[in-house]
Amino acid sequence: MTLVKGTTNILGKVQLLNSELNLDEMPLHQRTSISDDEIIIDEQGQVVPKEESVSNLSYDIKIGFGENVKVKVQDSLLFLGGELQLVKALNSPEMKAFGDVKLREGYINLDAQNQIQVDGSSFLFNGRIGNPTLNVNLYRVVDQTTARLNIRGNASQPQFVFYSTPALSQGRIINLMIFGRAGDMSKEPNYESQVLSAFYKLGIQKNTPVLNTLTSTLGIQDVYFDVQGQQVSSLLVGRSLTDKLYVRYAKDLTGQQNNAVQFFYQLTNKWLLKTNSGDDNSSVDLIYRLER
């Protein structure tokens, strides 16, 4: 560590051994930063200028993950390996990451009865810490069948591929991984909700052959989930009918809300008309968008 004229530079390497990190107990989300497109207006209607943060700290630190280094997060336990280099230049707000972090083994609990194992996997960092290159392998063994999920590509646009030994259909592989059974589960109570909740826990919202086949067959452009408190509350599907008209169907998966058909019509560049037609009620909203 060096201190020169009010600036601090840290250079070095840390090797972790026999360590445990519980991310659920860390205050990672107690402080929220202002996004680049967010505008704050005071009581007089004037735009409040953002404070430009200037950091006098720079560092270049390598973190090695040795034997028995494990991370607990959201019902998961992962054993780490490899090395991660964190770099931050002086007066730069952005931290960069380099290196290859391994997932030696571990598990993900989808619920109290169903657990998926983590096979040898890796996260390759080459700059942006939030967008590593993925090679994640998950599997589950039931009787004589092994169901697997491979996640590849960048974190911002991952690709999900299900396969098994011996070979099964995509639907049966998903049932095997999530429920531990490969039969027809579609008539089970809350089947759709459980599958989508499991997809969410695995980070799957698009880019799977199952979802892509569904959307192309039905002519749907967008499929995504509304998540409340780490649980999937609604399945949202939609498409553009014209340049100004977008239709969306919201399927409730909790049993506590109504299904709804929603239309969004672009009146002007800033004004948007939204209609919501549910089982018991309907509403119309006029939305004004303020952009910088």
Buried (B, 14 or more C-beta within 10 A) or exposed (E): EEEEEEEBBEEEEEEBEEEEBEEEEEEEEEEEEEEEEEEEEEEEEEEEEEEEEEEEEBBBBBBBBEEEBBBBBEBBBBBBBBBBBBBBEEEEEEEBBBBBBBBBBBBBBBEEEBBBBBBEBBBBBEEBBEBBBBBBBBBBEBEEBBBBBBBBEEBEEBBBEBBBEEEBEBBBBBBBBBBBEBEEBEEBEEBEBBBBBBBBBBEBBBBBEBBEEEBEEEEBEEBBBBBEEEBBBBBBBBBEEEEEEBBBBBBBBEEEBEBBBBBBBBEEEEEBBBBBBBEEEEEEEEEEEEEE
